[in-house]
Amino acid sequence: MKKLAIIFTAAIFIAACGTGAGADTKANTDATDTKTTTADNGNPSYDPKRGEGKFSNVEVGATVDAAMAATGEKVYGVKCSSCHKLTDEKLVGPGWKGVTTRHSAEWIMNFVTNTDEMLNKDPKAQAQLEICLVRMPNQNLADADARGLYEFMRKNDGVK
């Protein structure tokens, strides 16, 4: 009976994301331009890039750092592969193919290290949540693991 319940739960998670045929995959965020201006009433104006996180300037080389990518691949295998495929196919969460072309390094690293705040405040993260219907759990990634994971994502996206 437990096996049936587990299979049923897994099927619901898989079905929740669907094929994503209508999903907007053209969006690209650039977390480096996050100036806050003040409206006429003195309150801060709306900032569509207001996600939370400590990464504001991630230096990315022209080529993938192989050592970091190897670390990231290990992190992916332990913490990410049960919900994310390396293709564009959705599992529980979105597939990773092309993720580094859709989002900046800062956005990705802030999302994987500060998931709850990003889901609460960032419009791009909220839009993804509407598609998948399942909140990504906080994986408690260290900064070095997040950086390695980003390099692994770049490698997966074909950066040499």
Backbone as ProteinMPNN parsed JSONL, in Angstrom:
{"seq_chain_A": "MKKLAIIFTAAIFIAACGTGAGADTKANTDATDTKTTTADNGNPSYDPKRGEGKFSNVEVGATVDAAMAATGEKVYGVKCSSCHKLTDEKLVGPGWKGVTTRHSAEWIMNFVTNTDEMLNKDPKAQAQLEICLVRMPNQNLADADARGLYEFMRKNDGVK", "coords_chain_A": {"N_chain_A": [[0.822, -1.185, 0.0], [2.019, 1.202, 0.749], [3.824, 1.574, -1.346], [2.126, 2.1, -3.483], [1.043, 4.547, -2.656], [3.345, 6.137, -2.724], [4.012, 6.043, -5.447], [1.735, 7.247, -6.511], [1.954, 9.837, -5.387], [4.361, 10.682, -6.574], [3.555, 10.704, -9.251], [1.714, 12.797, -9.218], [3.405, 14.971, -8.646], [4.981, 14.989, -10.969], [3.059, 15.423, -12.939], [2.239, 17.938, -12.19], [3.931, 19.881, -13.231], [3.684, 19.579, -15.95], [4.13, 19.718, -19.547], [5.06, 22.151, -20.167], [4.696, 23.666, -22.457], [3.623, 26.178, -22.902], [5.214, 27.812, -21.463], [7.203, 30.632, -20.644], [10.253, 30.929, -21.95], [12.033, 32.79, -22.676], [12.768, 34.715, -20.944], [15.134, 36.716, -19.265], [17.175, 37.507, -16.613], [19.017, 40.092, -15.068], [20.836, 40.5, -12.47], [22.604, 42.437, -11.757], [21.829, 45.054, -12.155], [20.248, 46.712, -10.081], [19.156, 49.148, -9.072], [17.408, 51.168, -6.795], [14.788, 53.357, -7.003], [13.057, 56.323, -5.912], [9.629, 56.907, -5.473], [7.169, 59.546, -6.169], [5.802, 59.9, -3.753], [7.68, 59.375, -1.856], [8.165, 56.762, -1.166], [9.918, 53.677, -1.859], [10.185, 52.828, -5.314], [8.64, 50.308, -7.373], [10.611, 47.475, -7.894], [11.398, 45.214, -10.208], [13.413, 43.37, -10.031], [13.908, 42.54, -7.432], [14.731, 40.403, -5.839], [16.114, 38.527, -3.11], [19.375, 38.174, -1.693], [22.913, 37.517, -1.384], [24.689, 37.629, -3.464], [25.967, 39.765, -5.772], [27.756, 40.383, -7.717], [29.108, 38.244, -9.651], [31.979, 36.879, -10.839], [32.53, 35.537, -13.906], [34.278, 33.327, -15.9], [35.461, 33.037, -19.334], [35.582, 30.421, -20.063], [34.53, 27.233, -18.755], [35.166, 26.464, -15.377], [36.731, 23.653, -14.623], [37.194, 22.232, -12.214], [35.419, 23.429, -10.403], [33.039, 22.834, -11.738], [33.031, 20.059, -11.505], [32.656, 19.792, -8.757], [30.126, 20.952, -8.636], [28.674, 19.104, -10.149], [28.64, 16.922, -8.441], [27.123, 17.988, -6.342], [24.723, 18.405, -7.723], [24.046, 15.706, -8.25], [23.48, 14.768, -5.669], [21.672, 16.618, -4.462], [19.955, 17.797, -6.373], [19.172, 16.299, -8.645], [16.949, 14.678, -8.269], [14.729, 16.209, -8.725], [15.219, 17.851, -10.916], [15.936, 17.716, -14.361], [18.65, 17.444, -16.72], [18.025, 18.229, -19.205], [15.63, 20.107, -21.202], [13.302, 19.227, -20.218], [10.687, 19.093, -17.849], [10.602, 17.905, -14.506], [9.92, 17.492, -11.376], [10.702, 20.03, -10.802], [11.797, 22.684, -13.035], [13.527, 21.832, -16.115], [17.096, 21.998, -16.675], [18.365, 22.775, -19.005], [19.726, 25.367, -20.835], [19.452, 27.21, -18.773], [21.415, 28.993, -17.871], [21.461, 30.855, -19.831], [19.082, 32.092, -19.608], [19.005, 33.234, -17.093], [20.942, 35.292, -14.898], [24.226, 34.754, -13.442], [24.303, 35.706, -10.83], [21.578, 35.773, -10.144], [20.876, 33.043, -10.267], [22.618, 31.908, -8.333], [21.813, 33.305, -6.035], [19.208, 32.367, -5.906], [19.526, 29.562, -5.438], [20.787, 29.574, -2.985], [19.228, 31.102, -1.296], [16.503, 30.407, -1.341], [13.795, 30.567, -0.286], [13.32, 33.351, 0.233], [13.704, 34.378, -2.335], [11.601, 33.119, -3.716], [9.505, 34.317, -2.413], [9.785, 37.029, -3.069], [10.886, 37.573, -5.644], [9.936, 38.224, -8.955], [10.485, 36.559, -11.234], [11.124, 34.084, -10.073], [8.712, 33.595, -8.797], [7.023, 33.364, -10.996], [7.981, 30.988, -12.1], [7.29, 29.258, -10.057], [4.528, 29.301, -10.302], [4.229, 27.821, -12.6], [5.301, 25.288, -11.985], [4.195, 24.641, -9.504], [5.215, 23.622, -7.137], [7.09, 24.4, -4.377], [10.544, 24.974, -4.298], [12.614, 23.267, -2.088], [14.697, 24.56, 0.547], [18.019, 23.966, 0.1], [20.216, 24.365, 1.641], [22.779, 25.17, 0.663], [26.27, 25.717, 0.555], [28.24, 28.63, -0.218], [30.381, 28.031, -1.949], [29.52, 25.6, -3.017], [27.254, 26.46, -4.386], [28.443, 28.074, -6.314], [29.952, 26.166, -7.689], [27.845, 24.61, -8.649], [26.675, 26.415, -10.409], [28.73, 26.57, -12.337], [28.629, 23.934, -13.248], [26.099, 24.002, -14.407], [26.634, 25.786, -16.502], [28.435, 24.224, -17.975], [26.701, 22.167, -18.684], [25.113, 23.62, -20.374], [26.672, 23.835, -22.573], [28.942, 25.458, -22.577], [32.37, 25.701, -23.067]], "CA_chain_A": [[0.0, 0.0, 0.0], [2.914, 2.353, 0.773], [4.38, 1.757, -2.686], [1.084, 2.726, -4.287], [0.967, 5.945, -2.234], [4.55, 6.82, -3.214], [3.871, 6.169, -6.898], [0.692, 8.237, -6.74], [2.524, 11.135, -5.054], [5.338, 11.015, -7.618], [2.809, 11.017, -10.468], [1.137, 14.133, -9.044], [4.5, 15.941, -8.806], [5.375, 15.029, -12.376], [1.964, 16.026, -13.689], [2.073, 19.334, -11.781], [4.701, 20.777, -14.095], [3.267, 19.406, -17.335], [5.185, 19.775, -20.552], [5.578, 23.515, -20.197], [4.668, 24.18, -23.826], [3.3, 27.595, -22.898], [6.098, 28.525, -20.542], [8.063, 31.661, -21.228], [11.646, 30.571, -21.737], [12.863, 33.845, -23.223], [13.089, 35.673, -19.902], [16.523, 36.745, -18.811], [17.341, 38.509, -15.582], [20.366, 40.565, -14.841], [20.784, 40.976, -11.096], [23.596, 43.471, -11.484], [21.221, 46.361, -12.285], [19.17, 46.7, -9.101], [19.021, 50.456, -8.454], [16.087, 51.466, -6.287], [14.462, 54.771, -7.09], [11.987, 56.717, -5.013], [8.44, 57.445, -6.126], [6.816, 60.902, -5.742], [5.347, 59.906, -2.371], [8.798, 59.102, -0.97], [8.349, 55.326, -0.991], [10.701, 53.079, -2.948], [9.371, 52.381, -6.432], [8.67, 48.87, -7.626], [11.818, 46.973, -8.545], [11.094, 43.839, -10.61], [14.562, 42.504, -9.764], [14.128, 42.763, -6.012], [15.026, 39.172, -5.124], [17.044, 38.64, -1.996], [20.569, 37.357, -1.756], [24.16, 38.227, -1.155], [25.515, 37.669, -4.664], [25.628, 40.895, -6.632], [28.714, 40.476, -8.813], [29.813, 36.974, -9.779], [32.909, 36.918, -11.973], [32.429, 34.3, -14.672], [35.273, 33.275, -16.957], [35.006, 32.702, -20.681], [35.477, 28.959, -20.111], [34.061, 26.592, -17.523], [36.18, 26.017, -14.424], [36.476, 22.212, -14.544], [37.155, 21.788, -10.816], [34.142, 23.883, -9.838], [31.976, 22.08, -12.395], [33.028, 18.715, -10.914], [31.992, 19.955, -7.462], [28.715, 21.189, -8.933], [28.059, 17.855, -10.601], [28.391, 16.121, -7.229], [25.989, 18.618, -5.66], [23.551, 18.074, -8.533], [23.703, 14.301, -8.039], [22.967, 14.551, -4.312], [20.6, 17.508, -4.022], [19.133, 18.412, -7.416], [18.759, 15.404, -9.726], [15.646, 14.043, -8.045], [13.666, 17.116, -9.17], [15.593, 18.577, -12.133], [16.671, 17.017, -15.414], [19.639, 18.278, -17.4], [17.419, 18.615, -20.48], [14.608, 21.129, -20.966], [12.111, 18.538, -19.713], [10.366, 19.307, -16.444], [10.346, 16.748, -13.655], [9.174, 18.231, -10.36], [11.097, 21.395, -11.114], [12.124, 22.87, -14.455], [14.775, 21.295, -16.636], [18.191, 22.959, -16.585], [18.924, 23.138, -20.309], [19.6, 26.77, -21.159], [19.169, 28.059, -17.606], [22.407, 30.069, -17.741], [21.169, 31.89, -20.83], [17.85, 32.756, -19.18], [19.205, 33.914, -15.809], [22.326, 35.679, -14.61], [24.916, 33.969, -12.411], [23.885, 36.234, -9.528], [20.21, 35.34, -9.87], [20.888, 31.598, -10.002], [23.271, 31.631, -7.056], [20.931, 33.802, -4.975], [18.053, 31.476, -5.815], [19.84, 28.265, -4.837], [21.226, 29.734, -1.601], [18.23, 31.849, -0.538], [15.321, 30.013, -2.102], [12.526, 31.045, 0.261], [13.174, 34.785, -0.004], [13.538, 34.61, -3.774], [10.246, 32.719, -4.09], [8.576, 35.278, -1.828], [9.94, 38.4, -3.547], [11.359, 37.747, -7.011], [8.894, 37.915, -9.94], [10.863, 35.423, -12.092], [10.991, 32.876, -9.257], [7.28, 33.403, -8.579], [6.447, 32.876, -12.255], [8.359, 29.576, -12.218], [6.481, 28.536, -9.072], [3.181, 29.155, -10.868], [4.273, 26.768, -13.612], [5.603, 23.977, -11.388], [3.281, 24.439, -8.382], [5.904, 23.032, -5.995], [8.19, 25.248, -3.913], [11.827, 24.306, -4.144], [13.057, 23.316, -0.692], [16.01, 25.139, 0.793], [19.007, 22.883, 0.114], [21.308, 24.759, 2.533], [24.034, 25.105, -0.073], [27.354, 26.645, 0.858], [28.544, 29.507, -1.345], [31.256, 27.315, -2.888], [28.69, 24.613, -3.711], [26.41, 27.209, -5.322], [29.294, 28.493, -7.427], [30.228, 24.951, -8.453], [26.612, 24.233, -9.326], [26.535, 27.314, -11.553], [29.688, 26.138, -13.363], [28.084, 22.709, -13.828], [25.003, 24.422, -15.293], [27.267, 26.329, -17.717], [28.942, 23.069, -18.728], [25.517, 21.511, -19.242], [24.617, 24.479, -21.454], [27.584, 23.77, -23.723], [30.104, 26.338, -22.474], [33.587, 24.872, -23.02]], "C_chain_A": [[0.873, 1.26, 0.0], [3.49, 2.632, -0.609], [3.377, 2.47, -3.581], [0.967, 4.213, -3.946], [2.16, 6.734, -2.755], [4.459, 7.048, -4.719], [2.836, 7.235, -7.232], [1.215, 9.652, -6.474], [3.509, 11.588, -6.123], [4.62, 11.409, -8.908], [2.189, 12.412, -10.384], [2.209, 15.196, -9.226], [4.889, 16.086, -10.266], [4.305, 15.733, -13.201], [1.81, 17.512, -13.383], [2.809, 20.292, -12.704], [4.31, 20.645, -15.556], [4.439, 19.456, -18.292], [5.757, 21.16, -20.687], [5.55, 24.135, -21.582], [4.376, 25.669, -23.859], [4.213, 28.412, -22.013], [6.964, 29.524, -21.28], [9.51, 31.322, -20.92], [12.579, 31.642, -22.251], [13.328, 34.826, -22.155], [14.542, 35.565, -19.495], [16.634, 37.834, -17.768], [18.788, 38.876, -15.453], [20.388, 41.231, -13.474], [21.78, 42.083, -10.812], [23.008, 44.869, -11.547], [20.018, 46.452, -11.36], [19.065, 48.027, -8.368], [17.582, 50.645, -8.002], [15.87, 52.959, -6.366], [13.286, 55.056, -6.177], [10.844, 57.319, -5.814], [8.15, 58.842, -5.57], [6.402, 60.96, -4.276], [6.453, 59.568, -1.376], [9.066, 57.627, -0.732], [9.21, 54.764, -2.116], [9.774, 52.615, -4.066], [9.53, 50.88, -6.623], [9.936, 48.482, -8.37], [11.57, 45.517, -8.93], [12.251, 42.876, -10.385], [14.911, 42.532, -8.284], [14.383, 41.493, -5.205], [16.107, 39.363, -4.086], [18.259, 37.753, -2.214], [21.819, 38.188, -1.623], [25.024, 38.348, -2.396], [25.076, 38.82, -5.555], [26.596, 41.03, -7.799], [29.545, 39.191, -8.846], [30.687, 37.048, -11.022], [32.915, 35.547, -12.64], [33.443, 34.356, -15.801], [34.666, 32.898, -18.296], [34.831, 31.197, -20.843], [35.028, 28.44, -18.756], [35.26, 26.204, -16.666], [35.878, 24.545, -14.134], [36.371, 21.713, -13.107], [35.839, 22.189, -10.154], [32.981, 23.096, -10.433], [31.88, 20.664, -11.835], [32.36, 18.745, -9.54], [30.491, 20.126, -7.668], [27.988, 19.941, -9.388], [27.755, 16.941, -9.424], [27.197, 16.667, -6.461], [24.701, 18.29, -6.402], [23.1, 16.64, -8.26], [23.054, 14.036, -6.689], [21.704, 15.358, -4.033], [19.625, 17.963, -5.101], [18.497, 17.42, -8.393], [17.402, 14.733, -9.496], [14.488, 14.916, -8.522], [13.948, 17.813, -10.494], [16.343, 17.677, -13.096], [17.644, 17.984, -16.063], [19.172, 18.705, -18.788], [16.436, 19.756, -20.212], [13.303, 20.527, -20.445], [11.924, 18.806, -18.225], [10.183, 17.968, -15.74], [9.432, 17.294, -12.564], [9.432, 19.721, -10.577], [11.465, 21.494, -12.582], [13.426, 22.197, -14.846], [15.829, 22.388, -16.685], [18.766, 23.383, -17.921], [18.669, 24.619, -20.584], [19.398, 27.711, -19.986], [20.164, 29.204, -17.48], [22.255, 31.133, -18.818], [19.915, 32.672, -20.453], [18.027, 33.594, -17.92], [20.686, 34.224, -15.611], [22.913, 34.758, -13.535], [24.444, 34.413, -11.025], [22.492, 35.733, -9.169], [20.181, 33.862, -9.497], [21.485, 31.305, -8.638], [22.457, 32.164, -5.878], [19.738, 32.874, -4.796], [18.399, 30.167, -5.108], [20.318, 28.383, -3.394], [20.198, 30.434, -0.722], [16.86, 31.658, -1.188], [14.03, 30.637, -1.581], [12.299, 32.529, -0.003], [12.985, 35.098, -1.483], [12.116, 34.237, -4.216], [9.212, 33.701, -3.544], [8.623, 36.636, -2.512], [10.265, 38.558, -5.021], [10.303, 37.334, -8.031], [9.224, 36.712, -10.833], [10.712, 34.101, -11.325], [9.506, 32.567, -9.017], [6.595, 32.876, -9.84], [6.764, 31.395, -12.446], [7.545, 28.724, -11.252], [5.052, 28.329, -9.585], [3.127, 28.046, -11.91], [4.41, 25.399, -12.956], [4.727, 23.637, -10.199], [3.918, 23.796, -7.151], [7.064, 23.947, -5.633], [9.46, 24.431, -3.802], [12.233, 24.387, -2.678], [14.436, 23.954, -0.591], [17.003, 23.998, 0.943], [20.2, 23.191, 1.006], [22.667, 24.634, 1.856], [25.027, 26.132, 0.442], [27.626, 27.477, -0.392], [29.387, 28.796, -2.401], [30.469, 26.26, -3.675], [27.787, 25.292, -4.738], [27.22, 27.636, -6.544], [29.637, 27.306, -8.319], [29.013, 24.504, -9.252], [26.379, 25.121, -10.548], [27.49, 26.915, -12.678], [29.214, 24.846, -14.027], [26.927, 23.032, -14.765], [25.562, 24.99, -16.595], [27.788, 25.196, -18.593], [27.798, 22.341, -19.41], [24.934, 22.306, -20.409], [25.581, 24.587, -22.622], [28.754, 24.734, -23.683], [31.322, 25.444, -22.313], [34.538, 25.361, -21.98]], "O_chain_A": [[0.542, 2.254, -0.645], [3.629, 3.79, -1.003], [3.75, 3.352, -4.354], [0.809, 5.045, -4.839], [2.006, 7.879, -3.182], [4.793, 8.127, -5.207], [3.043, 8.039, -8.141], [0.947, 10.566, -7.255], [3.494, 12.749, -6.532], [5.036, 12.35, -9.584], [2.147, 13.13, -11.383], [1.969, 16.211, -9.88], [5.102, 17.2, -10.744], [4.621, 16.551, -14.065], [1.307, 18.267, -14.215], [2.343, 21.409, -12.931], [4.595, 21.553, -16.337], [5.59, 19.262, -17.903], [6.831, 21.334, -21.263], [6.321, 25.055, -21.851], [4.841, 26.363, -24.763], [3.988, 29.61, -21.838], [7.4, 29.28, -22.405], [9.948, 31.413, -19.773], [13.794, 31.444, -22.269], [14.183, 35.672, -22.418], [15.102, 34.474, -19.394], [16.229, 38.97, -18.013], [19.677, 38.061, -15.7], [20.003, 42.392, -13.336], [21.788, 42.621, -9.705], [23.626, 45.804, -11.039], [18.883, 46.286, -11.807], [18.899, 48.035, -7.149], [16.646, 50.322, -8.733], [16.674, 53.739, -5.856], [12.601, 54.138, -5.723], [11.057, 58.131, -6.714], [8.796, 59.279, -4.618], [6.629, 61.975, -3.618], [6.195, 59.483, -0.176], [10.093, 57.274, -0.154], [9.228, 55.32, -3.214], [8.702, 52.072, -3.801], [10.455, 50.268, -6.089], [10.285, 49.104, -9.373], [11.534, 44.658, -8.049], [12.074, 41.668, -10.537], [16.088, 42.548, -7.924], [14.257, 41.52, -3.981], [16.923, 40.278, -4.191], [18.167, 36.704, -2.851], [21.785, 39.413, -1.736], [26.002, 39.096, -2.39], [23.943, 38.844, -6.035], [26.292, 41.718, -8.773], [30.557, 39.074, -8.154], [30.188, 37.255, -12.129], [33.256, 34.537, -12.025], [33.47, 35.316, -16.572], [33.507, 32.492, -18.379], [34.029, 30.746, -21.661], [35.136, 29.13, -17.743], [36.251, 25.678, -17.174], [34.887, 24.229, -13.476], [35.538, 20.855, -12.814], [35.222, 21.398, -9.44], [32.047, 22.729, -9.721], [30.783, 20.123, -11.701], [31.594, 17.845, -9.194], [29.685, 19.52, -6.961], [26.82, 19.739, -9.055], [26.729, 16.263, -9.41], [26.357, 15.905, -5.983], [23.698, 17.937, -5.781], [21.911, 16.388, -8.063], [22.178, 13.179, -6.575], [20.763, 14.842, -3.431], [18.555, 18.473, -4.77], [17.409, 17.67, -8.911], [16.776, 14.27, -10.449], [13.378, 14.416, -8.704], [13.025, 18.317, -11.134], [17.267, 16.963, -12.707], [17.48, 19.2, -15.967], [19.862, 19.465, -19.468], [16.415, 20.309, -19.113], [12.318, 21.239, -20.254], [12.874, 18.753, -17.444], [9.668, 17.015, -16.325], [8.255, 17.536, -12.83], [8.52, 20.547, -10.541], [11.447, 20.492, -13.297], [14.317, 22.014, -14.017], [15.497, 23.573, -16.732], [19.597, 24.291, -17.958], [17.523, 25.068, -20.566], [19.19, 28.907, -20.191], [19.794, 30.286, -17.025], [22.859, 32.202, -18.723], [19.712, 33.789, -20.928], [17.287, 34.553, -17.7], [21.559, 33.506, -16.097], [22.183, 34.076, -12.817], [24.214, 33.579, -10.149], [22.246, 35.318, -8.036], [19.536, 33.476, -8.522], [20.916, 30.534, -7.866], [22.419, 31.529, -4.825], [19.305, 32.622, -3.671], [17.633, 29.709, -4.259], [20.266, 27.405, -2.648], [20.298, 30.359, 0.502], [16.169, 32.616, -1.531], [13.252, 31.182, -2.363], [11.209, 32.926, -0.417], [12.202, 35.976, -1.843], [11.501, 34.959, -5.0], [8.157, 33.892, -4.15], [7.613, 37.338, -2.542], [9.945, 39.595, -5.602], [9.817, 36.204, -7.982], [8.333, 35.926, -11.155], [10.225, 33.115, -11.877], [9.101, 31.405, -9.035], [5.695, 32.041, -9.759], [5.912, 30.632, -12.903], [7.155, 27.604, -11.581], [4.443, 27.291, -9.326], [2.091, 27.404, -12.081], [3.711, 24.457, -13.33], [4.527, 22.459, -9.904], [3.205, 23.457, -6.207], [7.919, 24.238, -6.469], [9.448, 23.32, -3.271], [12.199, 25.466, -2.088], [15.235, 23.893, -1.525], [16.844, 23.151, 1.822], [21.109, 22.369, 1.12], [23.597, 24.056, 2.42], [24.667, 27.273, 0.729], [27.278, 27.068, -1.5], [29.142, 28.937, -3.599], [30.723, 26.051, -4.861], [27.578, 24.765, -5.831], [26.735, 27.565, -7.673], [29.619, 27.414, -9.545], [29.139, 24.071, -10.397], [25.941, 24.643, -11.594], [27.103, 26.92, -13.846], [29.377, 24.677, -15.235], [26.788, 22.399, -15.812], [25.032, 24.713, -17.671], [27.603, 25.209, -19.81], [27.906, 21.945, -20.571], [24.336, 21.735, -21.321], [25.338, 25.345, -23.561], [29.498, 24.829, -24.659], [31.304, 24.52, -21.5], [35.611, 24.784, -21.805]]}, "name": "protein", "num_of_chains": 1, "seq": "MKKLAIIFTAAIFIAACGTGAGADTKANTDATDTKTTTADNGNPSYDPKRGEGKFSNVEVGATVDAAMAATGEKVYGVKCSSCHKLTDEKLVGPGWKGVTTRHSAEWIMNFVTNTDEMLNKDPKAQAQLEICLVRMPNQNLADADARGLYEFMRKNDGVK"}
